[in-house]
Amino acid sequence: MITRRAALGGLAALPVANASAQQPTFPSKPLTLIVPFPPGGPADIFGRFLAEGMAADLGKPVVVENKSGVAGVTGMDFVAKAATDAHVMGLMSASAGAIMPTLMPNMPYDAAHDLAPIILVTRVQEVLVVDARLGISDARTLIARLKAEPGKYSYGSAGAGGITHLAMELFKRETGTDAVHVPYRGAAPATNDLLAGLVQMAILDIPVLLPHVRSGALKAIAVTSDVPAPLLPDVPTMRALGYPKVNSDNWYGLASPGASPGADRARLHDAAAQALKSKKLSDAYAAVGGIVAGGSSQEFARFQHQEIEKWAGVIKLANIKIE
């Protein structure tokens, strides 16, 4: 027989059990992935394939929205302002997550607190190239030439304060060389003037320069990364040449609002990690120069902190400012 005390105890437990059962599980609705760059570019490709893979694992649609502007800051500010809702995510770039926090006056968010790093998604390697007409075949010759004639040669970048600008300033700092910066509005015009001989060198994303390296118009001197580039396997890395600090990998990582629940962020991490295992995704990334990354949220947080410190040092030493 059931005693009165046991019966009352069972009844008392029912509301608690029902309340627990009514707690919404995450995700409870479609998710949004903010890609803070225009449609059609590499970042958009990275985001859309990631969203597709995550949706399959999460069991909810992941809708990609492009919110471009201010080197990725506009889109990531939208994510930062999403308060505690982990249904909103962003594909944070090196510019928005590690460079602009030092470079941009009146930064609208605190990259270290208002955004929670979930997982490092991909790295995009860059390569140092020179005009083939210079007759420079390797990095040591280039460094010697720049030291012998400081200020004579110029380099193009995709824009003042961007990673392609800071990459060459980092190269100059570590090699003790000098060259004149010529900023452009994007990688395409910088490449065009490099081909025309109006500037003599550049560090840009490999996919942008690859056709011209293969044609012989540009000479690939070194990959500014820790590991060889799959698209340029015969080109040495700066680390292999004795300059391990010259690493200017562009990168993209998944982030959510800083105050979003830890359990929700863990679920996003697991779904993203699973998506990054897809051969379809890795092949799509490789086609635009992306190398699949991964790892834990803690590893991504440490990496982002190191990147902020690295680029802050370059910005301050070179006295780089933007309006």
C-alpha beads as a LAMMPS data file, in Angstrom:
LAMMPS data file: protein, C-alpha beads

323 atoms
322 bonds

1 atom types
1 bond types

-500.0 500.0 xlo xhi
-500.0 500.0 ylo yhi
-500.0 500.0 zlo zhi

Masses

1 110.0

Atoms # bond

1 1 1 0.000 0.000 0.000
2 1 1 1.109 3.569 -0.718
3 1 1 1.345 5.604 2.471
4 1 1 -0.173 9.071 2.707
5 1 1 3.284 10.589 3.139
6 1 1 4.610 8.851 0.002
7 1 1 1.565 9.922 -1.989
8 1 1 1.944 13.533 -0.920
9 1 1 5.666 13.376 -1.673
10 1 1 4.966 12.076 -5.157
11 1 1 2.428 14.827 -5.804
12 1 1 4.857 17.457 -4.590
13 1 1 7.444 16.238 -7.043
14 1 1 5.131 16.451 -10.051
15 1 1 5.238 20.245 -10.618
16 1 1 9.039 20.182 -10.502
17 1 1 9.196 17.390 -13.059
18 1 1 6.701 19.170 -15.302
19 1 1 8.588 22.447 -15.042
20 1 1 11.791 20.692 -16.032
21 1 1 10.090 19.056 -18.980
22 1 1 8.858 22.446 -20.192
23 1 1 12.325 24.018 -20.290
24 1 1 13.110 24.774 -23.975
25 1 1 15.986 22.860 -25.480
26 1 1 18.627 24.590 -27.587
27 1 1 18.204 25.344 -30.373
28 1 1 14.500 26.048 -30.063
29 1 1 14.160 27.956 -33.343
30 1 1 16.076 28.646 -36.576
31 1 1 19.544 30.111 -36.088
32 1 1 21.220 33.031 -37.838
33 1 1 24.839 33.102 -38.966
34 1 1 26.073 36.616 -39.685
35 1 1 28.743 36.769 -42.385
36 1 1 30.182 40.289 -42.050
37 1 1 31.289 40.510 -45.675
38 1 1 29.450 40.737 -49.018
39 1 1 27.944 37.679 -50.745
40 1 1 30.070 35.674 -53.146
41 1 1 33.503 36.109 -51.587
42 1 1 35.583 33.563 -49.661
43 1 1 34.077 34.533 -46.287
44 1 1 30.592 33.969 -47.680
45 1 1 31.622 30.536 -48.939
46 1 1 33.117 29.639 -45.566
47 1 1 29.948 30.725 -43.792
48 1 1 27.443 29.009 -46.055
49 1 1 29.128 25.617 -46.011
50 1 1 29.525 25.856 -42.236
51 1 1 25.857 26.792 -41.846
52 1 1 24.776 23.855 -43.987
53 1 1 26.780 21.393 -41.911
54 1 1 25.669 22.830 -38.594
55 1 1 22.000 22.778 -39.597
56 1 1 22.225 19.057 -40.285
57 1 1 23.634 18.429 -36.810
58 1 1 21.430 20.881 -34.886
59 1 1 18.176 19.846 -36.565
60 1 1 17.236 23.499 -37.190
61 1 1 17.819 25.776 -40.185
62 1 1 20.873 28.047 -40.032
63 1 1 20.144 31.150 -42.101
64 1 1 23.125 33.128 -43.440
65 1 1 22.809 36.921 -43.402
66 1 1 25.456 39.176 -44.951
67 1 1 26.034 42.355 -42.948
68 1 1 29.196 43.906 -44.361
69 1 1 31.050 47.067 -43.446
70 1 1 34.085 48.440 -41.580
71 1 1 36.298 45.380 -42.169
72 1 1 33.780 43.022 -40.597
73 1 1 33.041 45.155 -37.532
74 1 1 29.459 46.038 -38.543
75 1 1 28.332 42.427 -38.693
76 1 1 30.095 41.369 -35.511
77 1 1 28.636 44.342 -33.658
78 1 1 25.192 42.969 -34.561
79 1 1 26.179 39.661 -32.970
80 1 1 27.614 41.351 -29.885
81 1 1 24.334 43.230 -29.392
82 1 1 22.276 40.013 -29.506
83 1 1 22.538 39.892 -25.696
84 1 1 22.161 36.309 -24.463
85 1 1 20.728 34.705 -27.601
86 1 1 23.062 32.011 -28.922
87 1 1 20.685 31.542 -31.860
88 1 1 22.662 34.448 -33.378
89 1 1 26.237 33.667 -34.405
90 1 1 28.898 35.439 -36.421
91 1 1 31.823 34.458 -38.631
92 1 1 34.470 36.610 -36.991
93 1 1 37.494 37.533 -39.097
94 1 1 41.026 38.444 -38.061
95 1 1 40.243 42.086 -38.832
96 1 1 37.120 42.300 -36.651
97 1 1 38.441 40.028 -33.906
98 1 1 42.106 40.961 -33.589
99 1 1 43.106 44.057 -35.589
100 1 1 40.315 46.613 -35.301
101 1 1 40.178 46.397 -31.471
102 1 1 43.517 48.253 -31.463
103 1 1 43.250 50.216 -34.696
104 1 1 39.686 51.550 -34.703
105 1 1 38.738 54.578 -32.617
106 1 1 35.432 54.151 -30.767
107 1 1 35.226 50.412 -31.318
108 1 1 31.517 49.527 -30.820
109 1 1 32.191 46.300 -28.911
110 1 1 34.835 44.707 -26.726
111 1 1 36.107 41.786 -28.789
112 1 1 37.388 39.975 -25.695
113 1 1 34.136 40.176 -23.708
114 1 1 31.150 41.019 -25.911
115 1 1 31.839 38.084 -28.242
116 1 1 32.336 34.492 -27.109
117 1 1 34.748 32.453 -29.257
118 1 1 33.246 29.104 -30.258
119 1 1 35.692 27.507 -32.694
120 1 1 38.404 28.523 -35.160
121 1 1 36.863 27.660 -38.531
122 1 1 39.557 28.228 -41.149
123 1 1 42.884 29.847 -41.925
124 1 1 43.663 31.531 -45.239
125 1 1 47.380 31.676 -45.945
126 1 1 49.105 34.624 -47.563
127 1 1 52.142 34.778 -49.802
128 1 1 54.841 37.399 -50.347
129 1 1 55.338 38.037 -54.052
130 1 1 57.514 40.369 -56.116
131 1 1 57.370 41.593 -59.684
132 1 1 59.196 38.891 -61.662
133 1 1 60.969 41.599 -63.676
134 1 1 63.036 42.472 -60.604
135 1 1 64.966 39.220 -60.999
136 1 1 64.633 38.385 -57.294
137 1 1 64.226 34.651 -56.808
138 1 1 64.257 34.153 -53.046
139 1 1 63.562 35.868 -49.724
140 1 1 67.184 36.328 -48.727
141 1 1 67.907 38.219 -51.950
142 1 1 64.842 40.394 -51.419
143 1 1 65.821 41.187 -47.840
144 1 1 69.356 42.084 -48.891
145 1 1 68.030 44.346 -51.666
146 1 1 65.641 46.131 -49.314
147 1 1 68.385 46.670 -46.740
148 1 1 70.810 47.995 -49.350
149 1 1 68.285 50.450 -50.774
150 1 1 65.858 51.407 -48.000
151 1 1 62.770 53.249 -49.182
152 1 1 63.402 52.601 -52.869
153 1 1 60.818 49.842 -53.267
154 1 1 57.088 50.005 -52.593
155 1 1 54.451 47.479 -51.695
156 1 1 50.714 47.415 -52.291
157 1 1 48.040 46.395 -49.820
158 1 1 44.301 45.829 -49.948
159 1 1 43.784 48.822 -47.660
160 1 1 45.383 50.820 -44.871
161 1 1 45.129 49.000 -41.550
162 1 1 44.059 45.706 -43.078
163 1 1 45.879 42.438 -42.590
164 1 1 47.732 42.737 -45.926
165 1 1 49.127 46.083 -44.762
166 1 1 50.065 44.835 -41.299
167 1 1 51.573 41.652 -42.770
168 1 1 54.215 43.631 -44.647
169 1 1 54.858 45.868 -41.637
170 1 1 55.430 42.703 -39.609
171 1 1 57.796 41.436 -42.320
172 1 1 59.685 44.752 -42.252
173 1 1 59.956 44.688 -38.458
174 1 1 61.283 41.148 -38.250
175 1 1 63.717 41.459 -41.185
176 1 1 64.948 44.969 -40.439
177 1 1 63.989 46.259 -43.873
178 1 1 62.104 49.225 -45.287
179 1 1 59.620 49.732 -48.128
180 1 1 56.969 52.320 -48.948
181 1 1 53.318 51.448 -48.378
182 1 1 50.794 52.135 -51.149
183 1 1 47.233 51.339 -49.993
184 1 1 44.466 50.335 -52.419
185 1 1 40.736 49.763 -52.112
186 1 1 40.917 45.988 -52.232
187 1 1 43.256 43.242 -53.396
188 1 1 42.276 43.440 -57.080
189 1 1 43.548 46.981 -57.756
190 1 1 46.670 46.294 -55.702
191 1 1 47.368 43.237 -57.835
192 1 1 46.747 45.185 -61.056
193 1 1 49.327 47.819 -60.142
194 1 1 51.747 45.118 -59.035
195 1 1 51.436 43.500 -62.460
196 1 1 51.922 46.911 -64.092
197 1 1 55.114 47.521 -62.125
198 1 1 53.761 50.519 -60.204
199 1 1 54.529 48.720 -56.928
200 1 1 57.137 46.002 -56.602
201 1 1 55.780 43.596 -53.998
202 1 1 52.807 42.597 -51.878
203 1 1 51.564 40.117 -49.304
204 1 1 48.055 38.992 -50.228
205 1 1 45.826 35.935 -49.894
206 1 1 47.190 33.116 -52.047
207 1 1 44.073 32.601 -54.235
208 1 1 44.262 36.250 -55.382
209 1 1 47.858 35.902 -56.586
210 1 1 47.981 32.254 -57.638
211 1 1 47.101 32.714 -61.359
212 1 1 49.841 35.336 -61.750
213 1 1 52.400 33.211 -59.917
214 1 1 51.582 30.310 -62.202
215 1 1 51.829 32.527 -65.293
216 1 1 55.289 33.703 -64.242
217 1 1 54.338 37.384 -63.950
218 1 1 54.883 37.313 -60.193
219 1 1 57.504 35.448 -58.199
220 1 1 56.328 33.809 -54.978
221 1 1 59.042 34.445 -52.394
222 1 1 57.642 33.032 -49.163
223 1 1 54.422 31.888 -47.532
224 1 1 53.823 33.989 -44.411
225 1 1 52.592 31.050 -42.374
226 1 1 53.871 28.319 -40.081
227 1 1 53.128 25.502 -42.517
228 1 1 53.576 25.105 -46.283
229 1 1 50.664 26.111 -48.473
230 1 1 48.868 23.280 -50.282
231 1 1 48.391 25.588 -53.276
232 1 1 52.119 26.504 -53.338
233 1 1 53.894 23.450 -51.905
234 1 1 57.335 24.410 -53.263
235 1 1 57.379 27.894 -51.746
236 1 1 59.144 28.035 -48.350
237 1 1 57.479 29.459 -45.258
238 1 1 58.928 32.420 -43.400
239 1 1 59.307 30.123 -40.384
240 1 1 61.472 27.747 -42.435
241 1 1 63.561 30.728 -43.572
242 1 1 64.297 31.656 -39.969
243 1 1 61.562 34.227 -39.319
244 1 1 58.974 32.367 -37.212
245 1 1 57.201 35.554 -36.092
246 1 1 56.266 36.501 -39.647
247 1 1 52.875 34.812 -39.656
248 1 1 49.996 36.689 -41.238
249 1 1 47.414 33.974 -41.742
250 1 1 44.007 35.494 -42.285
251 1 1 41.417 33.553 -40.284
252 1 1 37.730 33.156 -39.556
253 1 1 36.146 31.793 -36.408
254 1 1 32.642 31.223 -35.114
255 1 1 31.522 33.490 -32.259
256 1 1 28.316 34.075 -30.339
257 1 1 27.173 36.904 -28.028
258 1 1 29.439 37.105 -25.007
259 1 1 26.617 36.645 -22.498
260 1 1 25.042 33.636 -24.221
261 1 1 24.679 30.499 -22.038
262 1 1 27.718 28.239 -21.836
263 1 1 25.658 25.109 -22.535
264 1 1 24.312 26.671 -25.737
265 1 1 27.796 27.653 -26.845
266 1 1 28.999 24.102 -26.194
267 1 1 26.209 22.789 -28.426
268 1 1 27.236 25.209 -31.179
269 1 1 30.854 24.105 -30.843
270 1 1 29.969 20.446 -31.211
271 1 1 27.822 21.118 -34.286
272 1 1 30.513 23.251 -35.906
273 1 1 33.250 20.711 -35.127
274 1 1 31.145 18.026 -36.755
275 1 1 30.502 20.201 -39.813
276 1 1 34.230 20.860 -40.241
277 1 1 34.839 17.125 -40.663
278 1 1 32.938 17.113 -43.958
279 1 1 34.980 16.462 -47.099
280 1 1 32.487 18.531 -49.066
281 1 1 33.210 21.480 -46.780
282 1 1 36.998 21.036 -46.769
283 1 1 37.066 20.780 -50.576
284 1 1 34.983 23.952 -50.898
285 1 1 37.276 25.781 -48.479
286 1 1 40.417 24.575 -50.260
287 1 1 39.114 25.921 -53.574
288 1 1 39.319 29.460 -52.165
289 1 1 42.495 28.933 -50.143
290 1 1 40.918 28.015 -46.820
291 1 1 42.461 25.374 -44.569
292 1 1 40.008 23.818 -42.112
293 1 1 40.974 24.532 -38.505
294 1 1 38.954 23.365 -35.471
295 1 1 39.925 22.789 -31.845
296 1 1 38.276 23.755 -28.579
297 1 1 36.647 27.049 -27.641
298 1 1 39.412 27.610 -25.104
299 1 1 42.083 27.155 -27.777
300 1 1 40.325 29.654 -30.021
301 1 1 40.099 32.161 -27.159
302 1 1 43.839 31.859 -26.480
303 1 1 44.628 32.176 -30.182
304 1 1 42.495 35.313 -30.519
305 1 1 44.214 36.885 -27.502
306 1 1 47.632 36.155 -29.025
307 1 1 46.520 37.674 -32.336
308 1 1 45.278 40.847 -30.619
309 1 1 48.636 41.250 -28.870
310 1 1 50.643 40.522 -32.030
311 1 1 48.853 43.019 -34.252
312 1 1 48.707 45.644 -31.492
313 1 1 52.496 45.534 -31.363
314 1 1 52.794 45.980 -35.128
315 1 1 50.245 48.821 -35.194
316 1 1 51.956 50.745 -32.406
317 1 1 55.508 50.281 -33.722
318 1 1 54.555 51.347 -37.257
319 1 1 52.324 54.147 -35.879
320 1 1 49.433 53.038 -38.077
321 1 1 46.242 55.057 -37.745
322 1 1 42.929 55.125 -39.559
323 1 1 40.352 57.886 -39.690

Bonds

1 1 1 2
2 1 2 3
3 1 3 4
4 1 4 5
5 1 5 6
6 1 6 7
7 1 7 8
8 1 8 9
9 1 9 10
10 1 10 11
11 1 11 12
12 1 12 13
13 1 13 14
14 1 14 15
15 1 15 16
16 1 16 17
17 1 17 18
18 1 18 19
19 1 19 20
20 1 20 21
21 1 21 22
22 1 22 23
23 1 23 24
24 1 24 25
25 1 25 26
26 1 26 27
27 1 27 28
28 1 28 29
29 1 29 30
30 1 30 31
31 1 31 32
32 1 32 33
33 1 33 34
34 1 34 35
35 1 35 36
36 1 36 37
37 1 37 38
38 1 38 39
39 1 39 40
40 1 40 41
41 1 41 42
42 1 42 43
43 1 43 44
44 1 44 45
45 1 45 46
46 1 46 47
47 1 47 48
48 1 48 49
49 1 49 50
50 1 50 51
51 1 51 52
52 1 52 53
53 1 53 54
54 1 54 55
55 1 55 56
56 1 56 57
57 1 57 58
58 1 58 59
59 1 59 60
60 1 60 61
61 1 61 62
62 1 62 63
63 1 63 64
64 1 64 65
65 1 65 66
66 1 66 67
67 1 67 68
68 1 68 69
69 1 69 70
70 1 70 71
71 1 71 72
72 1 72 73
73 1 73 74
74 1 74 75
75 1 75 76
76 1 76 77
77 1 77 78
78 1 78 79
79 1 79 80
80 1 80 81
81 1 81 82
82 1 82 83
83 1 83 84
84 1 84 85
85 1 85 86
86 1 86 87
87 1 87 88
88 1 88 89
89 1 89 90
90 1 90 91
91 1 91 92
92 1 92 93
93 1 93 94
94 1 94 95
95 1 95 96
96 1 96 97
97 1 97 98
98 1 98 99
99 1 99 100
100 1 100 101
101 1 101 102
102 1 102 103
103 1 103 104
104 1 104 105
105 1 105 106
106 1 106 107
107 1 107 108
108 1 108 109
109 1 109 110
110 1 110 111
111 1 111 112
112 1 112 113
113 1 113 114
114 1 114 115
115 1 115 116
116 1 116 117
117 1 117 118
118 1 118 119
119 1 119 120
120 1 120 121
121 1 121 122
122 1 122 123
123 1 123 124
124 1 124 125
125 1 125 126
126 1 126 127
127 1 127 128
128 1 128 129
129 1 129 130
130 1 130 131
131 1 131 132
132 1 132 133
133 1 133 134
134 1 134 135
135 1 135 136
136 1 136 137
137 1 137 138
138 1 138 139
139 1 139 140
140 1 140 141
141 1 141 142
142 1 142 143
143 1 143 144
144 1 144 145
145 1 145 146
146 1 146 147
147 1 147 148
148 1 148 149
149 1 149 150
150 1 150 151
151 1 151 152
152 1 152 153
153 1 153 154
154 1 154 155
155 1 155 156
156 1 156 157
157 1 157 158
158 1 158 159
159 1 159 160
160 1 160 161
161 1 161 162
162 1 162 163
163 1 163 164
164 1 164 165
165 1 165 166
166 1 166 167
167 1 167 168
168 1 168 169
169 1 169 170
170 1 170 171
171 1 171 172
172 1 172 173
173 1 173 174
174 1 174 175
175 1 175 176
176 1 176 177
177 1 177 178
178 1 178 179
179 1 179 180
180 1 180 181
181 1 181 182
182 1 182 183
183 1 183 184
184 1 184 185
185 1 185 186
186 1 186 187
187 1 187 188
188 1 188 189
189 1 189 190
190 1 190 191
191 1 191 192
192 1 192 193
193 1 193 194
194 1 194 195
195 1 195 196
196 1 196 197
197 1 197 198
198 1 198 199
199 1 199 200
200 1 200 201
201 1 201 202
202 1 202 203
203 1 203 204
204 1 204 205
205 1 205 206
206 1 206 207
207 1 207 208
208 1 208 209
209 1 209 210
210 1 210 211
211 1 211 212
212 1 212 213
213 1 213 214
214 1 214 215
215 1 215 216
216 1 216 217
217 1 217 218
218 1 218 219
219 1 219 220
220 1 220 221
221 1 221 222
222 1 222 223
223 1 223 224
224 1 224 225
225 1 225 226
226 1 226 227
227 1 227 228
228 1 228 229
229 1 229 230
230 1 230 231
231 1 231 232
232 1 232 233
233 1 233 234
234 1 234 235
235 1 235 236
236 1 236 237
237 1 237 238
238 1 238 239
239 1 239 240
240 1 240 241
241 1 241 242
242 1 242 243
243 1 243 244
244 1 244 245
245 1 245 246
246 1 246 247
247 1 247 248
248 1 248 249
249 1 249 250
250 1 250 251
251 1 251 252
252 1 252 253
253 1 253 254
254 1 254 255
255 1 255 256
256 1 256 257
257 1 257 258
258 1 258 259
259 1 259 260
260 1 260 261
261 1 261 262
262 1 262 263
263 1 263 264
264 1 264 265
265 1 265 266
266 1 266 267
267 1 267 268
268 1 268 269
269 1 269 270
270 1 270 271
271 1 271 272
272 1 272 273
273 1 273 274
274 1 274 275
275 1 275 276
276 1 276 277
277 1 277 278
278 1 278 279
279 1 279 280
280 1 280 281
281 1 281 282
282 1 282 283
283 1 283 284
284 1 284 285
285 1 285 286
286 1 286 287
287 1 287 288
288 1 288 289
289 1 289 290
290 1 290 291
291 1 291 292
292 1 292 293
293 1 293 294
294 1 294 295
295 1 295 296
296 1 296 297
297 1 297 298
298 1 298 299
299 1 299 300
300 1 300 301
301 1 301 302
302 1 302 303
303 1 303 304
304 1 304 305
305 1 305 306
306 1 306 307
307 1 307 308
308 1 308 309
309 1 309 310
310 1 310 311
311 1 311 312
312 1 312 313
313 1 313 314
314 1 314 315
315 1 315 316
316 1 316 317
317 1 317 318
318 1 318 319
319 1 319 320
320 1 320 321
321 1 321 322
322 1 322 323
